[in-house]
Amino acid sequence: MAAGVSFQDVALGPQYIWKDPSGNGPIMVKGTPNTPEAPTVGLHMVAPLFNVEDDIVKVTATPAQANHHNVWLANGGETLLGQKAYTFGTSYSVIYYTTRVMYLVKNGWYIPDSNGPFTLTVGNFSSGPAQRYTLQNGSYVPNASGGYTVSPVAYTSGNSQRYRYERGELHLYKQAYNGSSFYWNDTSIVAKYISNPTPFYVPLTADSSGAWYESTSSYQCYTTSSSNSTGNRFNGSPNSRYVGVKLTARDPGSSNRGYLATASLLNTQIDYRSRIAAVQ
């Protein structure tokens, strides 16, 4: 289980690639400048025939062929393609462009709750600025200058050390290039009031002797304990083509007879991995 999941999304293609006969670059690709078909820095190039997958770090329009571009890749894959691709004017090879996308749950609070599903364990948080907290409205909020730290002495066991998760945000990130390195660009907030900090998981397969149990909790997908489970047992699946999503939301400002209002946004498994790209 994880707070985020990343994948590649096909942005352009199929497109064509050749060896550049002018010598302006090892390779040239089709794409009229200033149009949606033009390659841009930050895209990921996939050449299935030559088993080359690499990130684009430089693009220039070819002087002699205005509807084509020269492209350079992060790890020198254009040199290999230039040695194997057809020369422009003869046959051509097919390529695709993808973008790297990530969904990530962040900015939530762990609030003390004797019935909460989360507990702090020794080793999770020990020292350093990132593990300091301030207490705000009954919640421990990360703060580099906070006066509280999580330690084996402060929180060990018992109902008073259990927590629920509230006010998480589901963010959409896209990979971008700043001229020297790639980074994740936070583009938007997809949903607020997320109540599950780790909604993404690798699906499991049914196994009567498996180590994982299907949880009945709205917070968790699977657990290693038979308590609060359906009794169905599972083991890890070797097929990483699918990602499981169990996304819940709770508005802490809304209640009915003392119960917090909770909504299940997603509880499914998604076929998210394209066979076009072999490398994530």
N, C-alpha and C positions, 0 to 999 in steps of 0.2 A: 504494500500500500504506500502511496506517495501523495504529496501535496500538489504535484504538477505532472504534466505529461507533454512531451514534444514529439513532433512528427513533421514530415515534409508534404507540402501541398504543391501540385503541379501548377505552375504559373504560366508557362508558355510551351508550345510544342504540339506536335512534332515540328522541329525546324531542321535546317540543313547545315552541314559543316564540310569545308574543303581545306586542302593545303593551299596557302596563299602563294601564288606564283610571283607576286611583285616583291616579296621579301620584306614587306612591312610587318609581318609577324608569322609565326609558325602556322597559324590557322586563321581562317576567316569564316564567319557565320552569317547567315541571311538575317536581315533585319533593317528595315528602312528607318533612318534616324528620326527621333521625335514621334514615333508611333508605338502603339502597344506591343508590336512584335519585336522591338529593338531590345537586345540584352542590356542589362544594367548591372553595375557593381553591387555585390551582395547576393545575387542569385546563385543557385547551386546548379552546375551543369552536369547532366547525366548523358554519357555516350555508351549505350548498352552494347553496341557491336565491339567496341574496343575495351570494355570493362574499365572505363575511366569515369570517376565521379569526383568533382572538385568544385570549390567555391571561386566565383569570379571576383578578381581584385582590380582589374583594369579593362576598360573598353575604349576603343578609338574607331571612328568611322574611316574606312579605307578610301584614300583619295581617288583611286581609279574606279572604284565600284561603290557609288554612293548608297546603294541599298544593301551594303554589307558592312560588317564590323570585324576588326581584329580583337581577339579576346585573350587575356592572360589569366591563369588560374593560380590559386594560393600555393599549391604544391608542385607546380611545374608540369601539370598534366597536359598543357598545350603543346609541349615539345614532343611528347609521345604521340599525341594525336596528329601533329604535323608530319611525323614519320610514317604514319599508317593511313591517313585519310587520302581520298582521291584529290588530284589537283583540280582547281577550279576550271570549269568548262567541260569537264567530263562527267562521270557519275558523281553521286554525292552520298553521304551517310546521314542518318537521322540522329538528332539529339533532342533532349528535353531540358527545360529549366524548372527548378523547384525552389520554393521558399521554405525556410524552417520556421515553424510556428510552435508556440507553447502556451498552454493554459496552466495557471498557477494560483493556488489559494494562498492569500497572505493578509497581513494586518489584523488578524483576529485576536481576541483576548481569551485567556483561560481564566474562568471565574470559579472560585471555590463553591462546590456543590456536593453535599454528602451523597447524592445519588448520581453524580456525574460518572461517565464511563472512562475518564482519563485519570491516570495517576502518574506522579513523578517517580522515576526510578534512578537509583544511584548510577552516576556516569553520564546521564543525559546532559546535565548542566552543572558545571563545576566552577569555572573562574573566567575572568576576562570581561572587557566592557560589554560584549554582546550578551552576556548572561546576567546583567544587572537590570533591576526593575524598580518602578515606582508604583505606589498603590493609589489608584484613582477610582472612586465610586465603587469600592469593594473589589476591584479587579487589579491584578498585577500586570502592568503594561511595560514592555521592554523600553528601557531608557538607559543610555550609556552612563548617565550620572546618577542613576537611582541608588537608593540606600539599601535595597534588598537584593540578595543573591540566593540562588537555589543551591542547597548543599545537602549532603546525607543527614546532617543534624537537623536542618530546618524542616525538611519534609521527608518522611520515611514511609509511614503506613497509617492506616486508619481512615475512617470516614471523612475526617476533617481535611485530609490531604487529597481528596478526590475533586475533579474539576469537570466542568462542561466548557465547550468552545462556542463563542458567539462573535458576531459582527465580522466574520471573515469576508473577504472580497475575492471573487474570481476574476483574475486579470488575464488579458490576451497580450502576449508578447510576439514580436517578430524579429528575426535576426537581421542585423544591419551591419554595415562596414563603415568605419570612420576614417579610412585612409591608411590605417596601420594595423588594425585588428578588428575582429568581429565581436559584437556585443548584442545583448538582448534588449530590444526597445519596447518599453511598456506602452502599448498603444491605446488601451481602453479597459474599462471595468465592465465586465459582462453581467455580473450579478453581485448583489450585496446581501448581508445578513446570513452568510453561509455558516452552517453549524457543524460541518464535518471538515476537519483540517486536512484529512488525507482521503479525498473522494475517489482517487484513481488507483486501480489495482490490476495485477495480472490475473486473468481468470484461471480458476482451478478446474480440475476434472474429477468427477465422482469416483471415489475409492473407499470401499468399506473399511479399510484399515488406514486411511489417510490421516495426516497429522493436523489438518485444518477442519474446523466445524463451521457450518453456516450459522452466522449470528442472527439473533432475533432483534438485536439493538438497531435503532435507526441511525446510529453513529458508525457502526462497523459492518464490514462485509463478511469477514471471516475471523475466527478466533482460534487459538490453540486450546482453549478450555471448552469443555462440554456444557458448562453453565450458560444459561441464557442462549441456548442454541436450539436449532431444529432437530439435532441429532444426525443430520446428513454430514458425511465426512468426505474430504477432498484432498487431493495432492496437486502439486504444481503442474501446470500444462507446459509442454515444450513448444507450443505454438504461440509465438509472440505477435502474431498477426492481429490479435484482438486486444483491446484494452477495456477493462470494466470501469464503469462510472456509477457511483452511488452518491449523488449530490442532494443534500438537504439544506433547507433554509429555515431560520427561526427569527421572528421579530420580537426582541426582548421587551418592546414597549407594548405588546398586545397580549392579553391573557383572558381566559374564561374560567372562572371559579378557581383561580390559582394555578391553572395550567398554561404554560407558554404555548403560543400558536406555532405549530411546526408544519412545514410543507415539504413534500418529497418532490424535487424538481426532476431528477433523473435516476433511474435504477435499471441499467441495461449494459450490454456489451457491444462495443462498436468495432466493426471491421475497418481499421484505420490505416493499415500499413500497405502501401502500394508496392507491387512487385516490380515497378519500373526501376526503383532505387534499391540497391542491395545494401548500402551503407547508410546508417542513420546519422 
